[in-house]
């Protein structure tokens, strides 16, 4: 029987495991997707979900306390800012299931099975940003083309 046995050891001592998971969670929040091994992704997933749940709190006093809780776990102030300003509001209507693990394949060097831990909807955000960027470039090119054609006619 496995009473009260939970979590992943990841073949590390306590401090190394905690540092690994803190860095992994910080990277997922900053980059919105990380490629790592399957056990590490499975170990980090509940921690990322917990951070996003903290970011969804509302009420002035609760937000400050939640921000301090997140800051005590995350490694950089930029990750805390992004978590509370962008990621938290994005998931206000969802009750869990903020992340997904997609198996990618085997690593070339040691054959370890890798997986991508990503935030749900991050691909939509990236596509929308790319579309907006292309649209701006196209409009800028059209404006330059019309002004250039007008100058050529004169």
ChimeraX commands (.cxc) that place a marker at each C-alpha (Angstrom):
marker #1 position 0.00,0.00,0.00 radius 0.5
marker #1 position 1.15,3.52,-0.77 radius 0.5
marker #1 position -0.39,5.54,2.06 radius 0.5
marker #1 position 0.56,9.22,2.09 radius 0.5
marker #1 position 3.02,8.77,-0.76 radius 0.5
marker #1 position 2.53,11.49,-3.34 radius 0.5
marker #1 position 4.59,13.70,-5.60 radius 0.5
marker #1 position 7.66,12.93,-7.67 radius 0.5
marker #1 position 11.20,12.55,-6.39 radius 0.5
marker #1 position 12.84,12.94,-9.82 radius 0.5
marker #1 position 16.01,11.30,-8.45 radius 0.5
marker #1 position 17.00,14.48,-6.63 radius 0.5
marker #1 position 17.32,15.63,-3.06 radius 0.5
marker #1 position 14.76,18.04,-1.64 radius 0.5
marker #1 position 16.55,21.31,-2.39 radius 0.5
marker #1 position 17.52,20.33,-5.95 radius 0.5
marker #1 position 13.99,19.13,-6.68 radius 0.5
marker #1 position 12.45,22.32,-5.31 radius 0.5
marker #1 position 14.82,24.50,-7.36 radius 0.5
marker #1 position 14.11,22.47,-10.50 radius 0.5
marker #1 position 10.35,22.77,-10.12 radius 0.5
marker #1 position 10.46,26.47,-9.24 radius 0.5
marker #1 position 12.54,27.20,-12.35 radius 0.5
marker #1 position 10.28,25.04,-14.51 radius 0.5
marker #1 position 7.11,26.76,-13.27 radius 0.5
marker #1 position 8.69,30.19,-13.79 radius 0.5
marker #1 position 9.68,29.24,-17.34 radius 0.5
marker #1 position 6.19,27.96,-18.17 radius 0.5
marker #1 position 4.67,31.23,-16.99 radius 0.5
marker #1 position 7.16,33.39,-18.90 radius 0.5
marker #1 position 7.37,31.38,-22.12 radius 0.5
marker #1 position 3.89,29.76,-21.98 radius 0.5
marker #1 position 5.38,26.44,-23.13 radius 0.5
marker #1 position 8.39,24.37,-22.13 radius 0.5
marker #1 position 9.80,21.14,-23.53 radius 0.5
marker #1 position 11.06,18.82,-20.80 radius 0.5
marker #1 position 10.88,15.16,-19.80 radius 0.5
marker #1 position 7.51,13.57,-19.07 radius 0.5
marker #1 position 8.04,13.05,-15.30 radius 0.5
marker #1 position 9.21,16.64,-14.84 radius 0.5
marker #1 position 6.19,17.92,-16.80 radius 0.5
marker #1 position 3.85,15.79,-14.68 radius 0.5
marker #1 position 5.48,17.08,-11.50 radius 0.5
marker #1 position 5.29,20.74,-12.57 radius 0.5
marker #1 position 1.73,20.71,-13.91 radius 0.5
marker #1 position -0.10,20.93,-10.55 radius 0.5
marker #1 position 2.24,23.71,-9.42 radius 0.5
marker #1 position 1.54,25.79,-12.53 radius 0.5
marker #1 position -2.19,25.25,-12.04 radius 0.5
marker #1 position -1.88,26.41,-8.42 radius 0.5
marker #1 position -0.08,29.59,-9.49 radius 0.5
marker #1 position -2.80,30.39,-12.04 radius 0.5
marker #1 position -5.47,29.79,-9.42 radius 0.5
marker #1 position -3.67,32.29,-7.18 radius 0.5
marker #1 position -3.68,34.81,-10.03 radius 0.5
marker #1 position -7.45,34.51,-10.44 radius 0.5
marker #1 position -8.25,35.86,-6.96 radius 0.5
marker #1 position -10.16,39.09,-6.81 radius 0.5
marker #1 position -10.57,41.62,-4.03 radius 0.5
marker #1 position -7.82,44.07,-3.12 radius 0.5
marker #1 position -6.53,42.34,0.03 radius 0.5
marker #1 position -6.68,38.88,-1.53 radius 0.5
marker #1 position -4.77,39.99,-4.62 radius 0.5
marker #1 position -1.91,41.44,-2.61 radius 0.5
marker #1 position -1.59,38.30,-0.48 radius 0.5
marker #1 position -1.84,36.06,-3.55 radius 0.5
marker #1 position 0.79,38.13,-5.34 radius 0.5
marker #1 position 3.13,37.74,-2.38 radius 0.5
marker #1 position 2.49,33.99,-2.26 radius 0.5
marker #1 position 3.29,33.69,-5.97 radius 0.5
marker #1 position 6.37,35.89,-5.61 radius 0.5
marker #1 position 7.68,33.65,-2.83 radius 0.5
marker #1 position 7.60,30.66,-5.21 radius 0.5
marker #1 position 8.38,32.15,-8.64 radius 0.5
marker #1 position 11.95,33.13,-9.43 radius 0.5
marker #1 position 11.56,36.49,-11.19 radius 0.5
marker #1 position 9.39,39.58,-10.67 radius 0.5
marker #1 position 8.59,39.59,-14.40 radius 0.5
marker #1 position 6.93,36.19,-14.09 radius 0.5
marker #1 position 4.75,37.42,-11.20 radius 0.5
marker #1 position 3.73,40.48,-13.19 radius 0.5
marker #1 position 2.85,38.44,-16.27 radius 0.5
marker #1 position 0.98,35.87,-14.18 radius 0.5
marker #1 position -1.29,38.45,-12.55 radius 0.5
marker #1 position -1.64,40.91,-15.46 radius 0.5
marker #1 position -2.04,38.59,-18.46 radius 0.5
marker #1 position -2.44,34.92,-17.56 radius 0.5
marker #1 position -4.80,35.23,-14.57 radius 0.5
marker #1 position -7.43,37.32,-16.37 radius 0.5
marker #1 position -7.26,34.99,-19.37 radius 0.5
marker #1 position -8.48,32.04,-17.29 radius 0.5
marker #1 position -11.12,33.76,-15.13 radius 0.5
marker #1 position -13.96,31.78,-16.70 radius 0.5
marker #1 position -12.20,28.40,-16.38 radius 0.5
marker #1 position -12.17,26.25,-13.25 radius 0.5
marker #1 position -8.98,24.26,-13.72 radius 0.5
marker #1 position -7.39,22.60,-16.71 radius 0.5
marker #1 position -5.12,25.53,-17.50 radius 0.5
marker #1 position -2.23,23.41,-18.76 radius 0.5
marker #1 position -1.73,20.45,-21.05 radius 0.5
marker #1 position 1.04,17.93,-21.53 radius 0.5
marker #1 position 1.75,16.91,-25.13 radius 0.5
marker #1 position 4.26,14.13,-25.67 radius 0.5
marker #1 position 6.83,15.19,-28.25 radius 0.5
marker #1 position 9.05,12.16,-28.73 radius 0.5
marker #1 position 12.40,10.87,-27.56 radius 0.5
marker #1 position 15.45,13.02,-26.96 radius 0.5
marker #1 position 18.34,12.28,-29.29 radius 0.5
marker #1 position 21.11,12.24,-26.68 radius 0.5
marker #1 position 19.79,9.86,-24.05 radius 0.5
marker #1 position 16.49,8.63,-25.48 radius 0.5
marker #1 position 14.41,10.18,-22.68 radius 0.5
marker #1 position 10.76,10.70,-23.56 radius 0.5
marker #1 position 10.06,14.43,-23.82 radius 0.5
marker #1 position 6.84,16.35,-23.46 radius 0.5
marker #1 position 5.68,19.90,-23.96 radius 0.5
marker #1 position 4.02,21.52,-20.96 radius 0.5
marker #1 position 2.00,24.46,-22.23 radius 0.5
marker #1 position -0.78,26.76,-21.16 radius 0.5
marker #1 position -4.11,26.04,-22.83 radius 0.5
marker #1 position -4.90,28.75,-25.36 radius 0.5
marker #1 position -1.31,29.95,-25.72 radius 0.5
marker #1 position -1.28,28.87,-29.36 radius 0.5
marker #1 position -4.34,31.06,-29.98 radius 0.5
marker #1 position -2.68,34.05,-28.35 radius 0.5
marker #1 position 0.47,33.58,-30.42 radius 0.5
marker #1 position -1.48,33.18,-33.66 radius 0.5
marker #1 position -3.53,36.30,-32.93 radius 0.5
marker #1 position -0.37,38.30,-32.22 radius 0.5
marker #1 position 1.24,37.07,-35.43 radius 0.5
marker #1 position -1.90,37.91,-37.43 radius 0.5
marker #1 position -2.00,41.42,-35.96 radius 0.5
marker #1 position 1.68,41.92,-36.77 radius 0.5
marker #1 position 1.20,40.76,-40.38 radius 0.5
marker #1 position -1.87,42.99,-40.74 radius 0.5
marker #1 position 0.10,46.04,-39.54 radius 0.5
marker #1 position 2.94,45.26,-41.94 radius 0.5
marker #1 position 0.49,44.86,-44.81 radius 0.5
marker #1 position -1.22,48.17,-44.01 radius 0.5
marker #1 position 2.14,49.92,-43.73 radius 0.5
marker #1 position 3.21,48.50,-47.09 radius 0.5
marker #1 position -0.06,49.61,-48.70 radius 0.5
marker #1 position 0.31,53.13,-47.31 radius 0.5
marker #1 position 3.88,53.37,-48.53 radius 0.5
marker #1 position 2.83,51.95,-51.89 radius 0.5
marker #1 position 0.04,54.51,-52.35 radius 0.5
marker #1 position 2.18,57.45,-51.24 radius 0.5
marker #1 position 5.00,56.24,-53.48 radius 0.5
marker #1 position 2.60,55.91,-56.44 radius 0.5
marker #1 position 1.13,59.36,-55.75 radius 0.5
marker #1 position 4.62,60.89,-55.72 radius 0.5
marker #1 position 5.52,59.09,-58.95 radius 0.5
marker #1 position 2.46,60.51,-60.75 radius 0.5
marker #1 position 3.26,64.10,-59.73 radius 0.5
marker link #1:1,2 radius 0.2
marker link #1:2,3 radius 0.2
marker link #1:3,4 radius 0.2
marker link #1:4,5 radius 0.2
marker link #1:5,6 radius 0.2
marker link #1:6,7 radius 0.2
marker link #1:7,8 radius 0.2
marker link #1:8,9 radius 0.2
marker link #1:9,10 radius 0.2
marker link #1:10,11 radius 0.2
marker link #1:11,12 radius 0.2
marker link #1:12,13 radius 0.2
marker link #1:13,14 radius 0.2
marker link #1:14,15 radius 0.2
marker link #1:15,16 radius 0.2
marker link #1:16,17 radius 0.2
marker link #1:17,18 radius 0.2
marker link #1:18,19 radius 0.2
marker link #1:19,20 radius 0.2
marker link #1:20,21 radius 0.2
marker link #1:21,22 radius 0.2
marker link #1:22,23 radius 0.2
marker link #1:23,24 radius 0.2
marker link #1:24,25 radius 0.2
marker link #1:25,26 radius 0.2
marker link #1:26,27 radius 0.2
marker link #1:27,28 radius 0.2
marker link #1:28,29 radius 0.2
marker link #1:29,30 radius 0.2
marker link #1:30,31 radius 0.2
marker link #1:31,32 radius 0.2
marker link #1:32,33 radius 0.2
marker link #1:33,34 radius 0.2
marker link #1:34,35 radius 0.2
marker link #1:35,36 radius 0.2
marker link #1:36,37 radius 0.2
marker link #1:37,38 radius 0.2
marker link #1:38,39 radius 0.2
marker link #1:39,40 radius 0.2
marker link #1:40,41 radius 0.2
marker link #1:41,42 radius 0.2
marker link #1:42,43 radius 0.2
marker link #1:43,44 radius 0.2
marker link #1:44,45 radius 0.2
marker link #1:45,46 radius 0.2
marker link #1:46,47 radius 0.2
marker link #1:47,48 radius 0.2
marker link #1:48,49 radius 0.2
marker link #1:49,50 radius 0.2
marker link #1:50,51 radius 0.2
marker link #1:51,52 radius 0.2
marker link #1:52,53 radius 0.2
marker link #1:53,54 radius 0.2
marker link #1:54,55 radius 0.2
marker link #1:55,56 radius 0.2
marker link #1:56,57 radius 0.2
marker link #1:57,58 radius 0.2
marker link #1:58,59 radius 0.2
marker link #1:59,60 radius 0.2
marker link #1:60,61 radius 0.2
marker link #1:61,62 radius 0.2
marker link #1:62,63 radius 0.2
marker link #1:63,64 radius 0.2
marker link #1:64,65 radius 0.2
marker link #1:65,66 radius 0.2
marker link #1:66,67 radius 0.2
marker link #1:67,68 radius 0.2
marker link #1:68,69 radius 0.2
marker link #1:69,70 radius 0.2
marker link #1:70,71 radius 0.2
marker link #1:71,72 radius 0.2
marker link #1:72,73 radius 0.2
marker link #1:73,74 radius 0.2
marker link #1:74,75 radius 0.2
marker link #1:75,76 radius 0.2
marker link #1:76,77 radius 0.2
marker link #1:77,78 radius 0.2
marker link #1:78,79 radius 0.2
marker link #1:79,80 radius 0.2
marker link #1:80,81 radius 0.2
marker link #1:81,82 radius 0.2
marker link #1:82,83 radius 0.2
marker link #1:83,84 radius 0.2
marker link #1:84,85 radius 0.2
marker link #1:85,86 radius 0.2
marker link #1:86,87 radius 0.2
marker link #1:87,88 radius 0.2
marker link #1:88,89 radius 0.2
marker link #1:89,90 radius 0.2
marker link #1:90,91 radius 0.2
marker link #1:91,92 radius 0.2
marker link #1:92,93 radius 0.2
marker link #1:93,94 radius 0.2
marker link #1:94,95 radius 0.2
marker link #1:95,96 radius 0.2
marker link #1:96,97 radius 0.2
marker link #1:97,98 radius 0.2
marker link #1:98,99 radius 0.2
marker link #1:99,100 radius 0.2
marker link #1:100,101 radius 0.2
marker link #1:101,102 radius 0.2
marker link #1:102,103 radius 0.2
marker link #1:103,104 radius 0.2
marker link #1:104,105 radius 0.2
marker link #1:105,106 radius 0.2
marker link #1:106,107 radius 0.2
marker link #1:107,108 radius 0.2
marker link #1:108,109 radius 0.2
marker link #1:109,110 radius 0.2
marker link #1:110,111 radius 0.2
marker link #1:111,112 radius 0.2
marker link #1:112,113 radius 0.2
marker link #1:113,114 radius 0.2
marker link #1:114,115 radius 0.2
marker link #1:115,116 radius 0.2
marker link #1:116,117 radius 0.2
marker link #1:117,118 radius 0.2
marker link #1:118,119 radius 0.2
marker link #1:119,120 radius 0.2
marker link #1:120,121 radius 0.2
marker link #1:121,122 radius 0.2
marker link #1:122,123 radius 0.2
marker link #1:123,124 radius 0.2
marker link #1:124,125 radius 0.2
marker link #1:125,126 radius 0.2
marker link #1:126,127 radius 0.2
marker link #1:127,128 radius 0.2
marker link #1:128,129 radius 0.2
marker link #1:129,130 radius 0.2
marker link #1:130,131 radius 0.2
marker link #1:131,132 radius 0.2
marker link #1:132,133 radius 0.2
marker link #1:133,134 radius 0.2
marker link #1:134,135 radius 0.2
marker link #1:135,136 radius 0.2
marker link #1:136,137 radius 0.2
marker link #1:137,138 radius 0.2
marker link #1:138,139 radius 0.2
marker link #1:139,140 radius 0.2
marker link #1:140,141 radius 0.2
marker link #1:141,142 radius 0.2
marker link #1:142,143 radius 0.2
marker link #1:143,144 radius 0.2
marker link #1:144,145 radius 0.2
marker link #1:145,146 radius 0.2
marker link #1:146,147 radius 0.2
marker link #1:147,148 radius 0.2
marker link #1:148,149 radius 0.2
marker link #1:149,150 radius 0.2
marker link #1:150,151 radius 0.2
marker link #1:151,152 radius 0.2
marker link #1:152,153 radius 0.2
marker link #1:153,154 radius 0.2
view
